[in-house]
Amino acid sequence: SQFAVTYAALILHDEGLQVTSENIKKVLAAAKIEVEAYWPVVFANSLKRLNISDLLLSSSGGSAVAASSSGSAPAAAAEAPKDEKKDEKL
């Protein structure tokens, strides 16, 4: 069920359509796939506050989801480690 709803959400995003529970249900119905009624709602509500393109382009989807949902992604990027050269005396 989760895979089917995930693929339906990706199809909607790829086609430039809104990822809503109704649209997910339409894609699943067209593919003749039955899932529990709560899956489209859960996915649509989870994805409406996230940028799907950013999730797809990130190197690690799990940490991107966590960073996006907590709003700390810009702060984490700003605090990237800097290489500092130390003067060494011989």
C-alpha positions as CSV (number, residue, x, y, z in Angstrom):
1,S,0.0,0.0,0.0
2,Q,2.7,2.5,0.9
3,F,4.6,1.8,-2.3
4,A,1.5,2.3,-4.4
5,V,0.6,5.6,-2.7
6,T,4.2,6.7,-3.0
7,Y,4.3,6.0,-6.7
8,A,0.9,7.7,-7.2
9,A,2.3,10.8,-5.4
10,L,5.4,10.8,-7.6
11,I,3.3,10.5,-10.8
12,L,1.2,13.5,-9.7
13,H,4.3,15.5,-9.0
14,D,5.9,14.5,-12.3
15,E,2.8,15.6,-14.2
16,G,2.7,19.0,-12.3
17,L,-0.5,18.2,-10.5
18,Q,-1.3,18.8,-6.9
19,V,-0.6,15.9,-4.6
20,T,-4.0,15.6,-2.8
21,S,-5.7,12.6,-1.3
22,E,-8.4,12.8,-4.1
23,N,-5.8,12.9,-6.9
24,I,-3.9,10.0,-5.3
25,K,-7.1,8.0,-5.1
26,K,-7.8,8.8,-8.8
27,V,-4.3,7.5,-9.9
28,L,-4.7,4.4,-7.8
29,A,-8.2,3.8,-9.2
30,A,-6.9,4.2,-12.8
31,A,-4.2,1.6,-12.0
32,K,-6.8,-0.7,-10.4
33,I,-4.9,-0.7,-7.1
34,E,-6.8,-0.9,-3.8
35,V,-5.3,0.4,-0.6
36,E,-6.6,1.2,2.8
37,A,-8.6,4.4,2.8
38,Y,-6.3,6.2,5.2
39,W,-3.1,5.9,3.0
40,P,-3.9,8.6,0.5
41,V,-4.9,11.0,3.3
42,V,-1.8,10.3,5.3
43,F,0.5,10.8,2.3
44,A,-1.2,14.0,1.0
45,N,-1.2,15.6,4.5
46,S,2.5,14.7,5.0
47,L,3.6,16.0,1.6
48,K,1.6,19.2,1.5
49,R,4.1,21.0,3.7
50,L,7.2,19.6,1.9
51,N,8.8,20.4,-1.4
52,I,8.8,17.1,-3.3
53,S,11.4,18.3,-5.8
54,D,13.8,19.1,-2.9
55,L,13.2,15.6,-1.4
56,L,14.0,14.0,-4.8
57,L,17.2,16.0,-5.3
58,S,18.6,15.6,-1.8
59,S,21.3,13.0,-1.3
60,S,19.6,11.4,1.7
61,G,15.8,11.5,1.7
62,G,15.5,10.5,5.4
63,S,17.5,13.4,6.8
64,A,16.0,15.8,4.3
65,V,12.5,15.0,5.5
66,A,13.5,15.4,9.1
67,A,15.3,18.7,8.3
68,S,12.4,20.0,6.2
69,S,9.8,19.2,8.8
70,S,11.7,20.8,11.6
71,G,12.7,23.8,9.6
72,S,16.3,23.6,10.5
73,A,17.7,22.9,7.0
74,P,18.8,26.5,6.3
75,A,20.4,26.7,9.7
76,A,22.3,23.5,9.2
77,A,23.5,24.6,5.8
78,A,24.7,27.9,7.3
79,E,26.7,26.0,9.9
80,A,28.7,23.9,7.5
81,P,32.2,23.2,8.8
82,K,34.9,25.5,7.6
83,D,38.4,24.4,6.8
84,E,40.8,26.5,8.9
85,K,44.5,26.4,8.1
86,K,46.7,26.4,11.1
87,D,50.2,27.8,11.0
88,E,52.6,25.1,11.9
89,K,56.0,26.0,13.1
90,L,58.9,23.7,12.3
